[in-house]
Amino acid sequence: MNAKNDADILLVEDSSYDAELTIRALTRRHLANKLVHLKDGAEAVDYIFGTGAYADRDTSNHPKVVLLDLKLPKVDGLQVLRTIKADEHTKNIPVMVMTSSQEQRDVVDSYQLGVNGYVVKPVDFDQFSKAVSDLGCYWLLVNHSLGPRGDQCSMAVGDT
């Protein structure tokens, strides 16, 4: 997807493998139609605030959820979270940390900065796929009024 488009899901992940698994899991549930994948924290901040390469983006259209890795190049995930939650116009954007870090300090810092949830990436593909699918279903379908796609969250991960 062209990153200048509006995103329902903003995926900020530098690992191409983890990004591919995430996108695949969301696609299986038909939740990836409006997904933007960014590979570093600086690009994520530019996207959210409509600066740099995204200066022409309408920043009034916020993502419904940001899936944020912590270990990112240029600007780390905690700084991205801090920047989003410190601004009056973006502080209500739901941010879910999806990281391999199980360090208690990262968990505590994330919640102190206002993260909406913290998920440690499972190593197992099926567990990872289910975790991503469940997150996507919650933030896109359950967390607001269910549209005609609401029943898709009951599908098994392997269903197409």
C-alpha positions as CSV (number, residue, x, y, z in Angstrom):
1,M,0.0,0.0,0.0
2,N,1.2,3.5,-0.7
3,A,2.2,5.0,2.6
4,K,0.6,8.4,1.7
5,N,-2.8,6.8,1.9
6,D,-4.7,6.8,5.2
7,A,-4.2,3.8,7.4
8,D,-6.6,1.9,9.6
9,I,-3.5,0.0,10.8
10,L,-0.1,1.6,11.0
11,L,2.5,-1.1,11.4
12,V,5.9,0.1,12.5
13,E,8.3,-2.8,12.2
14,D,11.8,-3.0,11.0
15,S,11.9,-6.8,10.6
16,S,10.7,-7.7,7.2
17,Y,10.0,-11.2,8.5
18,D,7.8,-10.0,11.4
19,A,6.1,-7.5,9.1
20,E,5.3,-10.1,6.5
21,L,3.9,-12.5,9.2
22,T,1.8,-9.6,10.6
23,I,0.4,-8.6,7.3
24,R,-0.3,-12.2,6.3
25,A,-2.3,-12.7,9.6
26,L,-4.3,-9.5,9.1
27,T,-4.9,-10.4,5.4
28,R,-6.4,-13.7,6.4
29,R,-9.0,-11.9,8.5
30,H,-9.5,-9.3,5.7
31,L,-8.1,-6.6,8.0
32,A,-5.2,-5.4,5.9
33,N,-6.9,-3.4,3.3
34,K,-5.9,-0.1,4.8
35,L,-2.5,-1.0,6.3
36,V,0.6,1.1,6.1
37,H,4.0,-0.5,6.9
38,L,6.8,1.7,8.0
39,K,10.3,0.5,8.9
40,D,11.7,3.0,11.3
41,G,10.6,5.3,14.1
42,A,11.5,8.5,12.3
43,E,9.2,7.6,9.4
44,A,6.4,6.7,11.9
45,V,6.6,10.2,13.5
46,D,6.7,11.8,10.1
47,Y,3.6,9.8,9.1
48,I,1.6,10.5,12.2
49,F,2.4,14.3,12.2
50,G,2.4,14.8,8.4
51,T,6.0,16.0,8.2
52,G,8.9,15.1,5.9
53,A,7.9,12.7,3.1
54,Y,4.3,12.8,4.5
55,A,3.8,16.5,4.5
56,D,0.9,16.3,2.1
57,R,-1.0,13.7,4.3
58,D,-4.2,14.7,6.0
59,T,-3.3,14.3,9.6
60,S,-6.9,14.5,10.8
61,N,-7.3,10.9,9.6
62,H,-5.6,9.0,12.4
63,P,-4.9,5.3,12.2
64,K,-7.4,3.2,14.2
65,V,-4.4,1.4,15.8
66,V,-0.6,1.6,15.7
67,L,1.2,-1.7,16.0
68,L,4.6,-0.6,17.3
69,D,7.9,-2.5,17.7
70,L,10.2,-1.1,20.3
71,K,13.6,-1.9,18.8
72,L,13.6,0.4,15.7
73,P,16.3,2.2,13.8
74,K,16.6,6.0,13.8
75,V,14.0,6.7,16.6
76,D,13.2,3.8,19.0
77,G,9.6,2.7,19.7
78,L,9.5,4.2,23.2
79,Q,10.3,7.7,21.7
80,V,7.7,7.2,19.0
81,L,5.1,6.3,21.8
82,R,6.3,9.3,23.9
83,T,5.8,11.6,20.9
84,I,2.4,10.3,20.0
85,K,1.0,10.4,23.5
86,A,2.5,13.9,24.3
87,D,0.6,15.7,21.6
88,E,-3.0,16.8,22.1
89,H,-4.1,15.8,18.6
90,T,-2.6,12.3,18.6
91,K,-2.7,11.2,22.3
92,N,-5.9,9.2,21.8
93,I,-4.6,7.1,18.9
94,P,-4.4,3.5,20.3
95,V,-0.9,2.2,20.3
96,M,-0.1,-1.5,20.8
97,V,3.5,-2.5,21.4
98,M,4.4,-5.7,19.6
99,T,7.9,-6.6,20.5
100,S,10.3,-9.4,21.3
101,S,11.4,-7.6,24.5
102,Q,10.3,-9.1,27.7
103,E,12.3,-6.7,29.8
104,Q,10.2,-5.4,32.7
105,R,11.7,-1.9,32.2
106,D,10.2,-1.8,28.6
107,V,6.8,-2.9,29.9
108,V,6.8,-0.3,32.7
109,D,8.0,2.5,30.5
110,S,5.5,1.7,27.8
111,Y,2.6,1.8,30.2
112,Q,3.8,5.0,31.9
113,L,3.9,6.6,28.4
114,G,0.3,5.6,27.7
115,V,0.5,2.5,25.6
116,N,-2.8,0.7,25.2
117,G,-1.3,-2.8,25.3
118,Y,2.0,-4.7,25.3
119,V,2.3,-8.0,23.5
120,V,5.5,-10.1,23.4
121,K,5.8,-11.6,19.9
122,P,5.5,-15.3,20.1
123,V,8.2,-17.3,18.3
124,D,5.7,-19.9,17.0
125,F,4.1,-18.8,13.7
126,D,0.6,-20.0,14.6
127,Q,0.7,-18.2,18.0
128,F,2.1,-15.1,16.4
129,S,-0.6,-15.2,13.7
130,K,-3.4,-15.7,16.2
131,A,-2.1,-12.8,18.4
132,V,-1.9,-10.4,15.5
133,S,-5.4,-11.5,14.2
134,D,-6.9,-11.1,17.6
135,L,-5.4,-7.6,18.0
136,G,-6.6,-6.6,14.5
137,C,-10.1,-7.8,15.2
138,Y,-10.3,-6.0,18.5
139,W,-9.1,-2.6,17.3
140,L,-10.8,-2.6,14.0
141,L,-14.0,-4.3,14.7
142,V,-14.8,-4.8,18.4
143,N,-13.5,-1.5,19.7
144,H,-16.1,0.4,17.8
145,S,-19.5,-0.4,16.3
146,L,-19.3,-3.6,14.3
147,G,-19.9,-3.1,10.6
148,P,-20.7,-5.8,8.1
149,R,-17.3,-7.3,8.7
150,G,-17.9,-8.1,12.4
151,D,-18.4,-11.8,12.0
152,Q,-15.0,-12.3,10.5
153,C,-13.4,-12.3,13.9
154,S,-14.9,-15.6,14.7
155,M,-13.1,-17.2,11.8
156,A,-10.2,-19.6,12.7
157,V,-6.8,-18.3,11.8
158,G,-6.4,-20.9,9.0
159,D,-9.7,-20.0,7.4
160,T,-9.8,-17.9,4.2
